[in-house]
Each structure stands twice: as C-alpha cells, then as structure tokens.
Amino acid sequence: MRNPTGNSWRAALVASATAVAGCAAPSPTGTASPARNPAEEIAAAPAPETLPAFDGRSGRRWTWPALAARIGAADAVLIGEQHDDASAHRFQAEVTRALCDARPGAAVSLEMLERDDQRAVDEYLAGVISVDELVDRAGVRHWAGPGTWMPWYQPVVDVARTRGSPVVAANAPRRFVSQARTAGYGPLADLPPDERVLFDIPESLPRDAYRERLADLMREARSGTDDPPPTEGEIDAFQCAQLVWDATMAASVARALDRAPAVVHLAGAFHIGREGATVTELRRRRPEARVLTIVCVDAPSGALRPEDAGLADIVVYTRAPGGAGADVSGAPITP
C-alpha cells in the first residue's frame, strides 16, 4: 500500500479509521519529518546481531546465531515493523539475508509494493529497468517519509536480487481497499478477472481481538471531538477494508510458498503482532506451514516487557539500552 507519510503507527491507523489512510506498526516515538536523514539513520543504527531479542512467551533471550537458525528453519517469516524505525529496517535486511542464505531461492514479500507493481519488480530483478525506474513506477520513493525507500527498503530488495530470489509485490492496490470500505465485498467479487487478481477477500469478518483493536482506534480517533462513537456498521466497514489488505498479503505469501522453499514478508506490526489478521489468514490458507512471527519494537529493553508478552514469537527491541553493544560505525548496508 502507498504510505502517505512516515507517521507513527497510531497516527496512521487513527487516520485510516475515517479514511483508510494507511497501515501501522507500534511505536511510542514521534513522526518522520523532512528534517530526518533516513540514510544517516540506518547507517548509525545498531548492528542487528546486537539487538535484544526475546521469546514472546517465555521471555528467554535469543542469541543471534540461535535466532538465525530458527529463521532458517521457518517456512514463512513474518516481520512486523514500525515504518519509521531505521533500526528495524537494518534488522529486516539481516533477517532477509539469513533466510535467503539458509533457504536458497526463498522469496521476499513486501506490504509496501502492490500487486500491480509486480511487472516493474520483475523487470528490475531481471536487469531490464533501473532502480530509479522501479521506484518511480511503483511510486514508493517516499513510502515511509521523505527519501526513505532507497536506504530502508531497497536493501531488502537487493538482498533478493543478488541471490536470484523472487520479490513479491504482496499488497492490494488502495482503490480496492477503499471500495471495500464504502461498498463491501459484493462489488469487488463481481469485478472482471484482470482486476480480481489484484486482491483477495477474506471469508468472513470475525468478531475477534483484531476487530476490537481496530474498533479501539476508531474510538480514539473520535475521542475529544463532537462526533459520536463509531457504530457497529462503521466498525464493520473499517474492518472490511483492513482485511482486504490482510487477506491479500496472506494469499500472496501462500502462493509464494507454492513456488519457493520459504518466504520472508515485511509489513506493519499491526498486521503481524498478536496474531494479526495477516498471520491468521496465512495460517488458514497454509495450516501446514511453519510460521515464525517477529515484531520490532522501537524501545530499549534488556528483558521482555510485560506489555509485549504474546506480541509475537520473537520480540526485538531496536534501541539498544544505553547504546551498549551498539555498532554505530556507519558501515553501509550491503546486499
């Protein structure tokens, strides 16, 4: 999906509660601004192997070699990010490298690219077009804020390219998501085949914890205003839209697993954390797949925080406590 700004996870989803404006990843930090330098931020980010990583249930700390081995044993690695967290992006590139090296031919799937970008992606991987042509055709140069694609997301694509791995433009084009919110799934299901292949529709609108988290965001968006609380119908409409994104990404990952030995998928943490709907939709489609969920939290911590228990199989804190153990040498990210 096209991310309008580098806003924090809550601001982005609160905005989308009224106008399907974006996706999300949890962080208490502020928003991106033109004053930020994404290239400098990722170069100064802690080395991924130094970041504290914990089992999301037991709280046991994972060493990088043990975590890399677990990544390599998974069929699908789903990583939830805070979109404007440079350290998380550096970590994702390292996870992608670990999976592609452990499982040659593993696919790399991105929420940030929509299915109608797939031709441009394939042409870039084949050397037919330049990186600038790819970025401009996909419209992603400023995906997570000004100038963020090249230093934050392109390294992940290039990890795949240098290893001959496929890259999956996993998401639904925004126009179909907006249509789901305003008209439901009926008109989408009736679209012609050449449009129907660009998105997937979930089987149902479950009354589950994911829906309640979406409802909480809608209530937050209206708190302190003259607007009444959202009705059940309005919550259903918001959920309809959100689940088109989730179902489409999950289906993209599932189809990639039919052709590749493993897949790493990058998305906002709201989609992944606490068995978000991208995870549940994938499990429904591929119940036999070994799925590993990782959520990056933009905070320093030397232990699993109580509020993060159950957030994912692995919880990674992307700010090293006090800078201890951080590698801030400014070394560039290489494929």
C-alpha positions in Angstrom: 0.0 0.0 0.0 1.1 3.5 -0.5 2.0 5.0 2.9 1.2 8.7 2.8 3.8 9.8 5.4 6.1 8.4 8.0 3.6 8.9 10.7 3.7 6.8 13.8 1.6 3.6 13.9 -1.2 5.0 16.0 -1.5 8.3 14.0 -1.6 6.3 10.7 -4.3 3.9 11.8 -6.3 6.6 13.6 -6.3 8.5 10.3 -7.3 5.3 8.4 -10.2 4.8 10.9 -12.0 7.5 9.0 -10.5 7.3 5.5 -8.5 4.1 5.0 -5.3 6.0 5.1 -2.5 3.6 6.0 -1.2 0.7 7.9 0.6 0.5 11.2 3.4 -0.6 13.4 3.7 0.1 17.1 6.0 2.7 18.5 5.7 5.4 21.1 8.1 7.6 19.1 7.3 10.7 17.1 6.7 11.1 13.4 9.1 11.4 10.5 9.8 14.8 9.1 11.7 16.3 6.2 14.5 17.2 8.6 15.3 13.5 9.1 18.0 11.8 7.1 17.0 8.2 6.5 20.4 7.2 5.1 22.3 8.5 8.1 19.7 6.9 10.5 20.1 3.4 9.1 23.9 3.7 8.9 24.0 4.7 12.5 21.5 2.0 13.7 22.8 -0.7 16.0 24.2 -3.8 14.3 21.2 -6.3 14.1 23.0 -9.1 15.9 23.4 -6.8 19.0 19.7 -6.0 19.3 17.9 -7.6 22.3 15.6 -10.4 21.1 13.3 -12.4 23.3 10.9 -15.2 23.1 7.5 -13.5 23.1 6.0 -16.1 25.5 8.8 -17.3 27.8 10.9 -14.2 27.8 14.0 -16.2 27.1 16.7 -14.1 25.3 17.8 -15.3 21.9 21.4 -15.0 20.7 21.8 -14.0 17.0 23.1 -17.4 15.9 20.2 -19.2 17.5 17.7 -16.8 16.1 19.3 -17.1 12.6 19.0 -20.8 12.8 15.3 -20.5 13.8 14.7 -18.1 10.9 16.3 -20.6 8.5 14.0 -23.4 9.7 10.8 -21.5 9.1 8.7 -21.7 6.0 7.3 -18.2 6.4 8.9 -15.4 8.5 6.5 -12.5 9.1 8.2 -9.4 10.4 6.2 -6.5 11.8 7.9 -3.1 11.6 7.4 0.4 12.8 7.6 2.1 9.4 9.8 5.0 10.5 12.2 2.9 12.6 15.6 2.8 10.8 17.0 0.2 13.2 14.1 -2.1 12.3 14.9 -1.8 8.6 18.5 -2.7 9.2 17.4 -5.7 11.2 14.9 -6.8 8.5 17.7 -6.7 5.8 19.8 -9.0 8.0 16.9 -11.4 8.6 16.2 -11.5 4.8 19.8 -12.3 4.2 19.8 -15.0 6.8 16.7 -16.7 5.3 17.8 -16.4 1.7 21.2 -17.9 2.6 19.7 -20.7 4.6 17.0 -21.5 2.1 18.3 -20.6 -1.4 15.5 -19.4 -3.6 13.4 -18.1 -0.7 11.0 -15.3 -1.7 10.9 -11.8 -0.3 7.4 -10.4 0.1 6.6 -6.7 0.9 3.5 -5.0 2.0 5.0 -1.8 0.6 4.6 -3.0 -3.0 1.1 -3.6 -4.5 0.3 -6.4 -6.9 0.1 -4.1 -9.9 3.8 -3.2 -9.3 4.8 -6.8 -9.9 5.8 -6.3 -13.5 8.1 -3.4 -12.6 9.6 -5.5 -9.8 10.3 -8.4 -12.1 11.8 -6.2 -14.7 14.2 -4.7 -12.1 15.2 -8.1 -10.9 15.9 -9.1 -14.5 18.0 -6.0 -15.1 15.6 -4.6 -17.7 15.0 -1.3 -15.7 17.0 0.7 -13.3 16.3 1.1 -9.6 15.1 4.6 -10.2 12.6 3.4 -12.8 11.4 0.7 -10.3 10.9 3.2 -7.5 9.2 5.8 -9.8 6.8 3.3 -11.5 5.8 1.8 -8.1 5.5 5.3 -6.5 7.4 4.3 -3.4 10.3 6.7 -3.2 8.9 8.4 -0.1 6.9 5.4 1.2 7.7 5.8 4.9 8.6 9.5 4.7 10.8 11.7 2.5 13.6 9.8 0.8 13.0 6.6 2.8 12.7 3.9 0.1 16.3 3.8 -1.1 18.1 3.4 2.3 15.4 1.5 4.1 13.6 -0.9 1.7 15.8 -1.1 -1.4 18.5 -3.0 0.5 16.0 -5.8 1.2 15.0 -6.0 -2.5 18.7 -6.1 -3.4 19.4 -8.9 -1.0 16.9 -10.9 -3.0 18.3 -9.7 -6.4 21.9 -10.6 -5.7 20.8 -14.1 -4.7 18.4 -14.7 -7.6 15.4 -14.8 -5.2 11.9 -13.6 -6.3 10.4 -10.5 -4.8 6.6 -10.4 -4.3 4.6 -7.3 -4.6 2.2 -8.5 -2.0 -0.4 -5.9 -1.3 -3.8 -4.8 -2.7 -4.0 -1.6 -4.6 -5.6 1.1 -2.4 -8.6 1.7 -4.7 -9.9 -1.8 -4.0 -9.4 -1.3 -0.2 -11.4 1.9 -0.3 -14.1 0.2 -2.3 -14.4 -2.5 0.4 -14.9 0.2 3.0 -17.6 2.0 1.1 -19.4 -0.8 -0.7 -18.4 -4.1 1.0 -17.2 -7.2 -0.8 -20.0 -7.8 -3.2 -18.9 -5.3 -5.9 -15.3 -6.4 -5.6 -16.2 -10.0 -6.2 -18.0 -9.0 -9.4 -15.0 -7.2 -10.9 -13.5 -8.7 -14.1 -10.7 -11.3 -13.8 -7.9 -8.8 -14.7 -8.8 -6.7 -11.7 -9.8 -9.6 -9.4 -6.3 -11.0 -9.4 -5.0 -7.8 -7.8 -6.6 -8.5 -4.4 -8.1 -11.2 -2.2 -11.2 -11.2 0.0 -11.4 -12.8 3.4 -14.0 -15.5 4.1 -15.6 -13.6 7.0 -15.5 -10.6 9.3 -14.7 -12.3 12.6 -15.7 -10.7 15.9 -12.2 -11.2 17.4 -9.5 -9.4 19.2 -8.2 -7.9 16.0 -11.5 -6.3 15.2 -11.6 -4.9 18.8 -8.2 -3.3 18.3 -9.4 -1.7 15.1 -12.5 -0.5 16.9 -10.4 1.0 19.7 -8.5 3.0 17.1 -11.8 4.3 15.7 -12.9 5.3 19.2 -9.6 7.0 19.8 -10.0 8.9 16.6 -13.3 10.4 17.8 -12.4 11.0 21.4 -12.3 14.6 22.3 -14.4 15.5 19.3 -18.1 16.3 18.8 -18.5 13.1 16.7 -20.4 10.2 18.3 -18.6 6.8 19.0 -18.4 4.6 15.9 -21.4 2.4 15.2 -21.1 -1.3 14.6 -21.7 -0.7 10.9 -18.8 1.8 10.7 -16.5 -0.6 12.5 -17.6 -3.4 10.1 -16.7 -1.1 7.1 -13.3 -0.3 8.6 -12.7 -4.0 9.2 -13.8 -4.8 5.7 -11.1 -2.5 4.3 -8.3 -3.6 6.6 -9.0 -7.3 5.9 -8.6 -6.8 2.2 -5.0 -5.8 2.9 -4.5 -8.7 5.3 -6.1 -11.3 3.1 -4.2 -10.1 0.0 -0.9 -10.2 1.8 -1.5 -13.6 3.3 -2.6 -15.0 -0.1 0.5 -13.5 -1.7 2.7 -15.2 0.8 0.8 -18.5 0.5 1.2 -18.5 -3.3 4.9 -17.7 -3.0 5.2 -20.8 -0.8 3.9 -22.9 -3.6 6.9 -21.8 -5.7 9.7 -21.0 -3.2 11.1 -23.0 -0.3 10.4 -20.2 2.2 9.2 -16.6 2.3 10.0 -13.6 4.4 7.3 -11.0 4.5 7.6 -7.4 5.7 4.6 -5.5 7.0 3.4 -3.0 9.6 3.4 -4.6 13.0 -0.4 -4.1 13.5 -0.9 -6.7 10.7 1.5 -9.2 12.4 1.5 -8.6 16.1 -0.8 -10.5 18.5 -1.8 -12.9 15.7 -2.9 -10.0 13.4 -5.1 -10.9 10.5 -2.2 -11.3 8.0 -1.0 -14.1 10.3 -4.4 -15.7 10.8 -5.2 -15.5 7.1 -1.9 -17.2 6.2 -2.5 -20.0 8.8 -5.9 -20.6 7.3 -4.5 -20.9 3.8 -1.4 -22.9 4.7 -2.1 -24.7 8.0 0.9 -26.9 7.5 3.4 -24.0 7.1 5.9 -23.3 9.9 5.2 -19.7 10.5 7.6 -17.5 12.6 6.4 -14.1 13.7 8.8 -11.3 14.7 7.8 -7.8 15.8 10.3 -5.0 16.1 9.5 -2.6 19.0 11.1 0.9 18.9 12.2 0.9 22.5 15.3 0.0 24.6 14.8 -3.0 26.9 17.0 -5.7 28.4 14.1 -8.0 29.0 10.7 -8.8 27.5 8.4 -6.0 28.8 5.1 -7.2 30.3 3.1 -5.2 27.8 4.9 -7.0 24.9 4.2 -10.6 26.2 2.5 -12.5 23.5 3.2 -9.9 20.9 5.0 -12.3 18.6 7.1 -15.5 18.6 10.1 -13.2 18.8 10.1 -9.6 20.1 13.1 -7.4 19.1 13.9 -4.1 20.8 15.5 -1.9 18.2 17.1 0.6 20.5 20.0 -0.9 22.4 19.8 0.1 26.1 22.2 3.0 26.7 23.8 2.2 23.4 25.6 -0.8 24.9 26.9 -3.2 22.3 25.7 -1.0 19.5 27.7 -0.8 16.3 27.4 2.8 15.2 30.4 2.7 12.8 28.3 4.0 9.9 29.0 0.9 7.8 26.8 0.8 4.8 24.2 -1.9 4.3 25.3 -4.3 1.6 23.3 -7.0 -0.2 
